[in-house]
Every structure is written in C-alpha cells, then in structure tokens.
Amino acid sequence: MELIDTHTHIYEAESFGGDEQNIIARLTEVGVTHAILPNTSVNSMKEVLAFEAYDPTRFHPLMGLHPEDVDENWQANLSTILDAFDQHHYYGVGEVGIDLYWDDKYKAEQQKVFTAQIALATERDLPIIIHCRNGLEETLDCLKQFDKKKVRGIFHSFTGTIEEMERIKEAGDFKFGINGIVTFKKSVELQATIKTVDLDELVLETDSPYLTPVPFRGKRNETSYIKYVAQKIAEIKECTIEQVAEKTSSNAKEIFGI
C-alpha cells in the first residue's frame, strides 16, 4: 500500500530537530513513498532543503510565503521567495493564500502576495497549495484574476461543504487536502462532504506537526500518522484503506509530477 502526504512540515527543526531518522523510519514502515514539504517563510527555506537532502526521491520541496508570515517586510520577503525558483527545483508554490482568522491587519498585503505567487505558478505551470482560513471570498477573488485553465493545485486542510467545493473548482483544477481533522468528533460537516464526493477529488495530508489525528490528538503530529486519515476516509466511504491509498496517491502524483 502506497501513501502520499501532500502537506507536511516535518522539516521544522523546532518540532523535529534530532528526530529526523526516526520520523523517516516510521513513515517508511507505514508505506509513505512521497512527502510534500511546503515552505512558509524566508526563515524556513533552508530547513525545507535540508530535509529534502535526506532523500530527494521521496521528499519534495515547495516554495511560498504563508499568509501568516505577511507583515511589514512583505515586499522584501516576497522577492526572496520568488527569486528562489531560479535557484532550485521546486514541485509547486506553497503554502500560500489568505488567513484572516486572527486579524485582518495585512489583508490587502496578503492579497497582493497571494496574487503574485499565483502568477508565478501559472507562468511556470506549477501547482499551488492554498491555505484559506476565514478568507474564502478573498481567496476566490484573487484566483478569479487568472485563467482557470492555468490554475491548479490543492486546497489544503479543506473542511467545507459540497457547495464551497464546487465554487473552488470553478476557479481552477483543484483537489482537496484531507487531514487529521476528519477524525475529530466535531467534523460532522466534513465527513458528510467526504461521503458524497468521489475519491478523485481528494488527497491525503497531515499538516504535521499540527492537526494530529485521533488516537494521538494533543501530541505532535508526523507523516506516519497519515494512515489514520486514510483509515477514517475509508470508513466514511465504506471502502478499503487500500482503495483510498491508491486513488489519493494517484491524484497526488498527477498534481506534482512525481
């Protein structure tokens, strides 16, 4: 059984420093063949590439400026991020998007940063990994500025409705990242959405070290826990975990060209 984690921050030294080899051993044991490493800030760029170096055939870096890292230095930081694409091979643009959960102080700047990164993705024919929290309308407004035939990627940590999924698909060729949230008791709406949609719409992710699935909720998340996400989706869809793994892995390979 092959599993692919399309969104993991196992490269973060603060959470995983010194434990890298154990983490790699555990994800290997559960059948993870590929893990996508989205960047978040200029400070994490070196960590992403350092983790890729453990096994470039398995760990695939992305480059992007996360909306929560958009501040008064956004122009310089964005320039650094965009320039990086001329210095290394990245499998996509991410993690990017709009996050207005805590405040909207830099709302206009987030939109400018997001738009610039979508533009780069369309110019280079790269997928984008979108972080959207309390900002769906703003996110869609940015996406609608581009030819939907050239916009593709993943809506990370999707927890919405069928109606929201359809609106997002109108803006581009998107799959939807499902992580440990699906195992939470309160995720009734998400589970209802997953039960309705085809597996062709979904990819697996952990967002480690965050959003740890049951039965490890409250502890540090890691890529090996992707199997619990797959198991829960199989339960909801009334199919086998092997079917979930096969289809979501195929979707991920198509998106990232791996």
VEXVEXKE-913729 format. One record per residue (C-alpha): x, y, z. Coordinates in steps of 0.001 Angstrom, whole numbers, padded with zeros to 6 digits, always signed. Layout:
XYZ/...
***
This chain:
+000000+000000+000000/+001373+003364-001081/+000551+006551+000848/+001486+010132-000070/+001473+013021+002388/+000782+016117+000296/+001383+018581+003127/+003847+018121+005961/+006207+020384+007887/+008395+017585+009263/+011359+019715+008251/+010765+022159+011129/+013764+021885+013423/+011866+023365+016366/+009461+020408+016369/+011512+017610+014804/+015181+018509+015217/+017231+015458+016173/+014384+013043+015458/+014601+013051+011667/+015857+009497+011182/+013183+008052+013471/+010499+010008+011630/+011732+008731+008279/+011836+005151+009592/+008250+005367+010842/+006834+006855+007640/+008685+004197+005646/+007138+001493+007790/+003562+002603+007010/+004213+002867+003270/+004721+006593+002652/+006546+006837-000658/+006400+010620-001084/+006004+013637+001194/+005439+017196+000006/+007219+019904+002033/+005518+023326+001703/+007632+026282+002770/+006126+029006+004980/+008626+031849+005418/+012090+033066+004445/+013304+031586+007732/+012212+028043+006854/+013729+027888+003375/+016977+026239+004469/+015135+023715+006637/+012986+022604+003711/+016006+021968+001509/+017915+020272+004317/+015112+017736+004748/+014835+017160+001010/+018507+016150+001075/+017726+013102+003251/+016046+011521+000208/+015297+013700-002848/+013325+010851-004426/+010859+010914-001537/+010839+014428-000073/+009690+017156-002453/+010047+020848-001555/+007647+023645-002387/+008369+027347-002087/+005963+030003-000894/+005211+032746+001604/+002472+031771+004070/-000228+034405+004693/+000509+034455+008435/+004074+035465+007552/+002967+038519+005593/+003991+041587+007617/+005610+044986+007163/+008518+043274+005374/+006285+041544+002854/+007845+043057-000254/+011398+042006+000566/+010275+038568+001760/+008145+038001-001330/+011067+038948-003554/+013271+036406-001786/+010638+033704-002233/+010098+034402-005919/+013830+034553-006632/+014271+031110-005074/+012554+029471-008050/+015561+030371-010197/+017945+028718-007743/+016391+025301-007076/+013773+022920-008447/+010508+023194-006548/+007497+020987-007164/+004968+023732-006583/+004123+027067-004972/+003062+026844-001368/+001986+027264+001248/+000184+030411+000099/-003231+032014+000467/-005365+034152+002743/-005698+033875+006541/-007902+036377+008361/-008578+034204+011413/-006545+036228+013911/-006913+039692+012348/-007107+041454+009021/-004330+043989+009583/-002430+042840+006495/-005424+041782+004434/-004500+043937+001416/-000871+042814+001605/-001894+039144+001857/-003933+039554-001314/-001008+041138-003152/+001384+038409-002010/-001044+035645-002882/-001767+037110-006317/+001944+037419-007113/+002500+033775-006188/-000463+032577-008247/+001015+034490-011184/+004340+032711-010783/+002603+029335-010575/+000669+029936-013787/+003760+031226-015596/+005787+028146-014628/+002931+025630-014840/+003256+024683-011177/+000565+023577-008740/-000306+025836-005813/-001057+024749-002257/-003671+027100-000838/-004111+027932+002832/-007522+029534+003347/-008831+030417+006785/-011712+032855+007229/-010936+034188+003772/-012736+032165+001119/-014211+035178-000667/-010857+036960-000755/-009138+033782-001917/-011592+033288-004757/-011318+036956-005741/-007563+036519-006181/-007933+033275-008138/-010547+034731-010471/-007963+037163-011832/-006352+034250-013684/-007284+031859-016454/-008867+028912-014645/-007309+026547-017177/-003870+027549-015881/-004654+027414-012157/-004286+024051-010429/-003305+022538-007134/-004688+021679-003695/-006966+023435-001250/-005109+022499+001911/-006957+021397+005064/-010367+021529+003444/-013258+021332+005914/-016094+022836+003910/-019293+021889+002148/-020067+020482-001275/-021217+023951-002312/-017884+025502-001288/-016030+022748-003081/-017932+023480-006275/-017165+027209-006020/-013477+026458-005625/-013473+024106-008612/-014921+026911-010726/-011685+028854-010105/-009287+026135-011216/-008361+022463-011277/-008205+021709-007558/-008079+018664-005331/-008905+018904-001642/-006456+018057+001146/-007935+015980+003967/-006012+015641+007229/-006476+014666+010873/-009462+016989+011300/-011593+014322+009624/-011023+012056+012641/-012357+014632+015118/-015855+014087+016540/-016871+017651+015682/-016079+017258+011973/-019585+016097+011063/-019903+018509+008127/-016564+017474+006642/-017425+013805+006979/-020733+014409+005199/-018885+016134+002359/-016393+013286+002013/-019157+010702+001981/-020726+012481-001005/-017707+013251-003191/-015632+010856-005250/-012135+009877-004128/-010912+011501-007324/-011425+014865-005572/-009204+014110-002577/-005591+013873-001475/-004182+012957+001932/-002146+015255+004170/-001037+015548+007782/-000020+019218+008164/+002370+017870+010781/+003277+018855+013436/-000276+020239+013610/-003790+018722+013440/-002833+015358+014896/-005456+012691+014178/-007234+010522+016707/-005907+008481+018523/-002881+010766+019012/-004723+014096+019223/-002921+016515+021526/+000511+015138+020650/+002963+016137+017930/+001767+015066+014502/+004038+013401+011952/+003777+011984+008455/+003458+008341+009560/+000059+009232+011043/-001279+009687+007511/-002591+006130+007746/-005186+007217+010325/-006511+009816+007912/-006761+007178+005180/-008491+004760+007552/-011115+007331+008527/-011857+008217+004904/-012223+004507+004118/-014677+004169+006992/-016721+007148+005770/-016677+005987+002139/-017355+002353+003108/-014400+001142+001088/-010968-000286+001860/-007979+001729+003005/-006141+000284+000009/-008668+001912-002323/-008238+005256-000569/-004462+004972-000714/-004400+004011-004380/-006660+006806-005610/-005301+009620-003437/-001732+008648-004286/-002556+008679-007985/-004099+012147-007579/-001012+013426-005762/+001385+012059-008370/-000567+013743-011125/-000554+017092-009337/+003154+017172-008551/+004551+015186-011457/+006156+012532-009261/
***
